[in-house]
Amino acid sequence: MKGTLLTIAKEACRLTTFKNLIALQFAYETKSLEQNLQTLSQLIASAPDFSVITAPELCLSGYNYDCLQESADFSQKAISALKKLSKTKLIALTLVQKIDTNYYNSLQVFYQGEIIHSRAKTKLFPLGKEEEFFKADETDKIKIIEVEGIKLAFLICFELRFSELWKQVQRSDVICIPSFWGKQRKEHFVALTKSLAIINQAYVVAANSSDESMASSSGIITPFGQEIRDDAKQLLQSRLNLHEIKKMRKYINIGL
C-alpha cells in the first residue's frame, strides 16, 4: 500500500523540460537528399526549444530502392547535422542504414547532440516490397524510454497496424509515429492514430509524408482524443501537458 501511494505521489509531481509536441509534414519523394535535409533542417530550426519533434518516415531518401547505398552513405552526413540541431530539441525520424550487408529502415532519436535511442523497423510493408530490400528488427526492440521526465515510445508506419505492438507502448506519455502512409488508406491512418491515443490515454504525434500519393493527415492527438491535423501545414504544434494524461487516466481508470 505504501509503495502504491509513493508511485501515485511521484506521478502527481512529475515535471518535464519539454513544452511542445511537433509533427512535421512535407513532400520529399521526388527531391534530392540534400534538398530534403535542407527542408528538414529548416523546419526543425523553426520549432521552439524544448520540443519533441517527429519527422516522416525516410524523409530524406524516401523508398528509393535503386539508391540504397547512396542513401545509407548520406545518412552519416544527416546524423551529424541532426546532432547539432538536437541541442535543445528531441528529434525522431527514420534513416536508411547499412550494417554489414543488410539495409535497415532505422529509427534514430536525437537529443542534446547525441543519439539516445535507435532500432530498425520490425514490421516491413509487403505492398511496398520493403521486405525485399530491408531487414527487419526484432519486435522486443520496441520499448519505452524516459527522457526529461516523460515516457516516450515509437512505432514506425506499418507497425501501427499490429495490436500486439500497442501493448508494448502502454503507459508511455507520448507515442511518436514516423510514417510514409499511402493516400488510399488515409482513413485508416487517421482512425488508428486517434484510437492509439484514446486506448493508451497518451499523446500521439503522427508525422506523414505529403507527397501526392501519400495520405498527409499528420497530427497530434491528445489523451482525450482531440486532434490537431492540417494537410496544408508543414509543421503542426501543440503544448505538452502531463496533467492532461494524469487527468484522463484518473477520469477513466483502465489500469494505466
C-alpha positions in Angstrom: 0.0 0.0 0.0 2.8 2.4 0.9 4.6 1.6 -2.4 1.4 2.3 -4.3 0.9 5.7 -2.6 4.5 6.6 -3.3 4.1 5.8 -7.0 0.9 8.0 -7.2 2.7 10.8 -5.5 5.6 10.6 -8.0 3.2 10.7 -10.9 1.4 13.7 -9.5 4.5 15.8 -9.3 6.2 14.7 -12.5 7.8 17.6 -14.4 9.5 17.8 -17.8 11.7 20.2 -19.6 9.7 19.6 -22.8 6.9 22.0 -23.5 5.8 21.3 -27.1 4.9 18.5 -29.5 5.7 18.9 -33.2 4.7 16.8 -36.2 6.5 17.6 -39.5 4.8 17.0 -42.8 6.4 17.7 -46.2 6.8 16.2 -49.7 10.2 14.6 -50.3 9.9 11.6 -52.6 11.0 13.4 -55.8 13.6 15.7 -54.3 17.3 15.1 -53.7 18.8 14.0 -50.4 20.4 17.5 -50.0 17.1 19.2 -50.7 15.3 17.1 -48.2 17.9 17.6 -45.5 17.7 21.3 -46.0 13.9 21.3 -45.7 14.1 19.1 -42.6 16.8 21.3 -41.0 14.8 24.5 -41.6 11.6 23.0 -40.1 13.5 21.7 -37.0 15.2 25.1 -36.6 11.9 26.9 -36.8 10.4 24.8 -33.9 10.6 26.2 -30.4 13.3 24.9 -28.0 12.2 22.1 -25.7 10.1 20.4 -28.3 9.6 16.7 -29.1 9.7 16.6 -32.9 8.6 13.7 -35.1 9.5 13.7 -38.8 8.0 11.5 -41.6 9.5 8.0 -42.3 12.6 8.1 -44.5 12.1 11.8 -45.0 15.5 12.2 -46.6 15.6 9.4 -49.1 12.0 8.1 -49.5 11.7 4.5 -50.7 14.3 4.8 -53.4 15.5 1.2 -53.7 17.8 2.0 -56.6 19.9 4.2 -54.4 20.1 2.4 -51.0 23.9 2.6 -50.7 23.8 6.4 -51.6 21.1 6.9 -49.0 22.9 5.0 -46.4 26.1 7.0 -47.0 24.2 10.3 -46.9 22.6 9.2 -43.5 26.0 9.7 -41.9 26.1 13.4 -43.0 22.5 13.8 -41.9 23.3 12.3 -38.4 26.0 14.9 -37.9 23.6 17.7 -38.8 20.8 16.3 -36.7 23.0 16.1 -33.7 23.7 19.8 -33.9 20.0 20.6 -34.3 19.1 18.5 -31.2 20.9 20.5 -28.6 17.6 21.7 -27.1 15.1 19.6 -29.1 14.3 15.9 -29.3 14.1 14.7 -32.9 12.7 11.3 -34.0 12.9 10.0 -37.6 14.0 7.1 -39.7 17.0 6.8 -42.0 18.4 4.2 -44.3 21.3 2.5 -42.6 23.6 -0.3 -43.7 25.1 -2.8 -41.2 27.4 -5.5 -42.7 25.5 -6.5 -45.9 22.0 -5.6 -44.7 20.0 -2.4 -45.1 17.7 -1.2 -42.4 14.9 1.4 -42.1 16.3 2.7 -38.8 14.7 4.8 -36.2 17.0 7.4 -34.7 16.2 9.6 -31.7 18.4 12.6 -31.1 18.7 14.8 -28.0 21.3 17.1 -26.6 23.7 16.4 -29.5 23.5 12.6 -29.2 21.6 9.6 -30.5 19.8 8.4 -27.4 17.7 5.6 -28.9 17.7 3.6 -32.1 16.2 0.4 -33.6 15.2 -0.8 -37.0 11.6 -1.2 -38.3 10.2 -4.5 -37.1 7.2 -4.8 -39.5 8.1 -4.3 -43.1 5.3 -3.3 -45.5 4.7 -6.1 -48.1 2.7 -4.0 -50.6 5.7 -1.7 -50.9 8.2 -4.6 -51.4 10.0 -3.4 -48.3 10.8 -7.0 -47.3 12.9 -7.5 -50.4 15.3 -4.6 -49.6 15.3 -4.1 -45.8 16.0 -6.5 -42.9 13.5 -6.4 -40.1 14.4 -5.9 -36.4 13.0 -8.0 -33.5 9.8 -6.7 -32.0 11.2 -6.8 -28.5 13.3 -3.8 -29.5 10.2 -1.7 -29.3 10.3 -0.2 -25.8 9.5 2.9 -23.8 12.3 5.3 -23.0 12.3 8.0 -20.3 13.8 11.4 -21.2 13.5 14.6 -19.1 10.6 13.2 -17.1 8.4 11.9 -20.0 8.0 8.4 -21.2 8.4 8.1 -25.0 7.6 5.3 -27.3 7.9 4.9 -31.1 6.1 3.0 -33.8 7.2 3.2 -37.4 4.4 3.4 -40.0 3.2 -0.1 -40.8 3.8 -1.1 -37.1 0.8 0.9 -36.3 -1.5 -1.9 -37.6 -0.3 -4.5 -35.1 -2.4 -4.5 -31.9 0.2 -6.6 -30.1 2.7 -3.8 -30.5 0.2 -1.3 -28.9 0.6 -3.3 -25.7 4.4 -2.7 -25.8 3.9 1.1 -25.7 1.3 1.1 -23.0 2.0 3.6 -20.1 4.0 5.9 -22.3 3.2 9.6 -22.3 4.0 10.3 -25.9 3.9 7.9 -28.9 5.8 9.2 -31.9 5.0 7.7 -35.3 7.2 8.5 -38.3 5.1 7.4 -41.4 5.0 7.1 -45.2 1.3 6.2 -45.4 -0.5 5.9 -48.7 -3.4 8.1 -49.7 -5.7 5.0 -50.4 -5.5 4.2 -46.7 -5.9 7.8 -45.4 -8.9 7.0 -43.2 -7.1 4.0 -41.7 -4.2 6.3 -40.7 -6.5 8.8 -39.1 -8.5 6.2 -37.3 -5.6 4.2 -36.0 -3.6 7.1 -34.7 -6.6 8.5 -32.9 -7.5 5.1 -31.5 -4.0 4.6 -30.2 -4.1 7.9 -28.3 -7.5 7.0 -26.8 -6.7 3.4 -25.8 -3.3 4.4 -24.3 -4.6 7.7 -22.8 -1.5 9.3 -24.2 -0.4 11.9 -26.7 0.2 10.5 -30.3 2.4 12.5 -32.6 2.0 11.2 -36.2 4.2 12.6 -38.9 3.4 11.6 -42.5 4.7 12.4 -46.0 2.6 14.9 -48.0 3.8 13.6 -51.4 1.0 13.3 -53.9 0.4 9.6 -53.4 0.6 9.9 -49.6 -2.2 10.4 -47.1 -0.7 13.5 -45.3 -3.0 13.5 -42.2 -0.2 14.2 -39.8 -1.5 15.1 -36.4 -1.1 15.5 -32.7 -3.8 13.7 -30.8 -4.4 14.3 -27.0 -5.2 11.7 -24.4 -8.8 12.7 -24.7 -8.8 12.0 -28.4 -8.8 15.7 -29.5 -7.0 16.1 -32.9 -4.8 18.8 -34.4 -4.5 18.0 -38.2 -4.0 20.2 -41.2 -2.9 18.7 -44.5 -1.8 22.2 -45.7 0.8 22.7 -43.0 4.4 21.5 -42.9 4.6 21.9 -39.1 1.9 21.1 -36.6 2.4 22.1 -33.0 0.7 21.6 -29.6 1.6 22.1 -26.0 2.6 19.1 -24.0 0.7 18.9 -20.7 1.4 15.9 -18.5 -1.6 16.9 -16.3 -3.9 16.0 -19.3 -2.5 12.4 -19.2 -3.0 12.2 -15.4 -6.5 13.7 -15.7 -7.6 11.3 -18.4 -6.2 8.2 -16.6 -8.0 9.3 -13.4 -11.2 10.2 -15.2 -11.5 6.7 -16.9 -9.3 4.3 -14.9 -8.3 1.4 -17.1 -5.2 0.5 -15.1 -2.6 2.8 -16.8 
